[in-house]
Amino acid sequence: MTDIPNVRLNDGHAMPQLGLGVWQIENDQTAAVVRAAIDDGYRSIDTAALYHNEAGVGEGIRRAGAPRDALFVTTKLWHDRHRDAERACDESLARLGLDSVDLYLIHWPAPRQNHYVDAWRGLVRLRDAGRARSIGVSNFERAHLERVIDATGVVPAVNQIELHPRFQQTALRAFHAARGIVTESWSPLGQGQVLRDPVVVELARARGCTPAQLVIAWHLALGLVAIPKSSHAARVRENLGALDVRLEPDDMARLAHLDRRDGRLGPNPATMG
C-alpha cells in the first residue's frame, strides 16, 4: 500500500492528503471505526462538535495506540459558539481526550448571525496558545474568506468545502490557490451519486479500480485533501487503494466535464445558519 502523502499548509505544518470523515457515524460505533482505520494506515481523522462523536474518536485513537504525533485530528466549531470559540474548543478537547487538535475549523460562516469574524479571532488565539496547531474554516465563500483575512491579517490554512466531480468549485479553488489556502473536499464522492455516473464507471473499469477509488484519485491528482466517510471497515480499507490509481490527462479532462451548475448537494453557505 502506498503511503499517504502530505500537503504543506501555509503555516508550515503538514496534513495528510487522505483522511477519514466520521459524519453521521454514531458515537458508540465511532471508536471501532477509527481504530480500524488507524490500523489500516489512516493518519487523519475529521470530526466536529456537531457530529456528537468526538468522544468516540478519542476512544478509537486510544485503542489504536498510535503515537499522538503520528496522527492528524480535525474538529470544528458550530455556529452557536462563534462568540465563545475558545471555550467550545476546550470542550471538544475534553471530549477527544487530547491536549490539542491539529486543525480547528469554523464549521460554517452563518453570515446572517454575523459573528464569524469574532470566531476567527478566537481561533487565532487558540492557535497562539497551542490548543490548535493549525486553524481554518469550512464552507466559506470568497467574500467570507476576504473578510476574515482583512479583519485579522491571518489567512486560513484550510477551507473545507463540498467538492466532487459534479460540483468542482473551480473559481473558489483558484482563489484558494492564490492565497495559499489548502482546499479540503467534504462529500468527495458526492454522497455516492457520482459513483453511478457512466463516465466514472467506464474510467474505473479501464483503470482496474472501483468508482470510489477513481473519484478519490481525482481529488488527489488535483492536489485536494479528501475525507471520504464510511462506517464499513472494508470500504474504509478499499478507499486507500485510490493512492495507487494513476489518472491520465484525458481521464482528468473527461471528469472535468461532469461539473454542473446545480451540482451542490449540501446547504448553501450564504443561507446556512
N, C-alpha and C positions, 0 to 999 in steps of 0.2 A: 504494500500500500504506500502510495506517495505521501510524504509528509505534507501537512497543511501549511501553505505559505503564509507569510505575514504581509500586511500592508503597513507602511510607515505613516503615523499621524503627524499633524502639524506641530504637536508639542514634543516630538522626539520619541514618543512611545510607539510600540508596535502592537498590532492587533491581528489575530488570526483571520484569514480571509473567508473561512467557512466555519460556521458555528451551529449550535443547536438552539432553536427557539422553543419555548415552553408555553406559549399562549394556549389557553383552553385545556391544559393538562391539569387534572385535579391534584390538589396538594398532596393527597395521600398516595398518588401514583408517581409524583414527580421525582422523588428520591431514587426510585429504582430506574427510571428512565435516564436520569442524569448520571448515575453511577455506571450504567451500561454504556452510555455514550463516551464517558471518560475512559472506560476500559477499552473501548474500540479505537480510541485515539483522538477524540474531540478535546480541544483545549478551551473553547469559548462557549459560554452558556449565557443566553439572553432571557432575562425575566423582567418583571415590572411589579410595582406595588399593586396595580390594578389586577394582576393575574392571580393574586391571593395564593401564590405557591412559592414565595421566596423561602419560606421555612423548608419546604421540600427540596429546593435547590441546594440550600446549605447542608441539609442532611445527606443528599446524594454526594456532594463534594467530600464530606467527612467519610462516608462509606468507601468512596473510591480510594482515599488515602494518598492522592496525588499531592506533590508539593504545591503549596499555595502559589509560589511564583511561577509555576508551570501552567497556571490557569488564568483565563481572562473572563471576569464576571461583569456583566452589564445589568443594571436595573434602571428604573425610570420613575420620575416624579409625576404623579397625576395632577390634573389641573385644579383640584380642590385644595392643593397645598402650595400654590405658586407663591404665596406670600409667607410661607413657612418652610422653605426648601431645606434648610439646614436640619431642622428637627425631623422632617419627613425622611431625609436621608439616614439620619441616625436610627430611626425606627426600622428602615429597611435593613440596615447593617445588623441590627439586633436580631431580626428575623432570619437573616442569612447566617448569622454567627460569624461574621467577618469584621475585621477592623477597618477595612476599606474596600471599595469596589474599583475595578479597573476602568469602568466607564459609567458615568451617571448622565442620564438624558432627561430633558424636559419632554414628556410623552407627547403632548400636543400644545400648540400655541394658545388655543382657546381665545382667539382675538377679541371676541365680544366681552370677555371678562377683563381684558387689557391689563393683565398682570405678568405677562411672560417676560418682560424686561426685568421686573423685580426678581422673578425666578432665576433668570440668568445671572444676575448679580449674586444671588445666593449660591449658585453652582460655582462661580468664580471663587467665592470664599471657601467653599468645600474643597476645591482643588488646592487652593493655597494652604489649607490646613492639613492636606494629605488624606482626607477621608475619601476623596475620589481622585484617582491618578489622572484621568482624562475626563473631560466634560464635553457634552454635545447636546444635540436636540433631535427630535423626531417629528416628522410630519410638518416641518417648517417650509413655507414657500419663500421665494426670493425676498419679498418685502419684509417678512418676519426676520429673516436672517440679517438683512441690511440694518434693520432697526436695532437688534441686539448688538451687532458689531459697532454701529455708530455710537451707541449709548455707553459702551464699555471698552471698546478697543480690543476686545477678546473675540477671536474667530473660533466658532465651534470646531472641535476636531472631527466630528461626525454629524451627518444628518441622516437618520434612518427613515426611509420613506417607502411607501408602496411602490414596488417596481418589479415588473415581469415582462415577458415579450409582448403582451397585449397592452402594456402601459409603461412605456420606456422612459418617460420623463427626460427627454434629451436636453431641453432648454435648461432645466434645473441642474442636471448633471454637468452641463457646460459651466454654469455659474459656480458650482462646487469646485470644479477643476481650476477655475481662475482664482479662487480664493483659498485653495489648499484644503478644502473640506472633503473628507472621505465620504463617499456615498455607500450607505448600507441598505440592502433590499429586504424589506419585510414582505411577506406573502410572495416569495420569489418564484413559486410555482403557480401563482395566480389562483390560489385556492383549489388547485388541481384541475381547473378548467383548461388551462393551456396544454396540459399533458395529452388531451384528446385531439389537439389540432392536427390536421393531416400533415402539415409541413413538419411539425415536431416528431410525429410518429415515423414519418419517412426518413428523416435525418437520423433519428435514433437507430433505426434498423440499419442504415448504411454505416453508422459508426460502431455498431455492435454494443450498444448500451441501452439503458432504459430511457424513456422520455424524461423522467425526473433527472437522471444523470446528465442528459443532454442540456436541459434548461439550466441546471446549476453550473455546468461547464461554460455556458454562455455568459452567465453573471461573472464568473471568474475571469474569462477572457477579456471582459470589458473593464477589469480592474475593480469591480464592485465587491463589497463584502456581502455574503448571503447567509441567512439564518433560517433554513427550512425547518419547519416544525413537524414532528411526528412523535407519537407515543408508542409506536411499534418498533421494537428493537431491530427487526430485520430491515425495516425501511431506513431507520437511522443509520445502520451499518451500510446499507446499499448506497445512500447518498454520498458516502465518502468515495465511492467509485467514480464520481464526477471528476476527481482530481487526476484521473488517468485518461480522461477523454480529451482529445485534441480536435478542435474545430478548424476547418479551412476557411479562408476568406469568403468563399461562396456560401458556406453554411451561415456565416455571420450576416451576409447580405440578405439571404432568404429570411432569416429570423428578424432582421430589422424591419422587413415589410409587414410583420404581424402587428406592428404598433397601431393602436386605434384611438381616436379621439374620445370614444366612450368606454375606454378600457378600464377605468377606475372601478374597483370592486368595494373598497372601503369608504369611510366617511371623507367628506371634503374638508380639508384643514381650515378653509375660510369660514365654515359654519359649525364645525365640531366644537362642542363645549359652550 
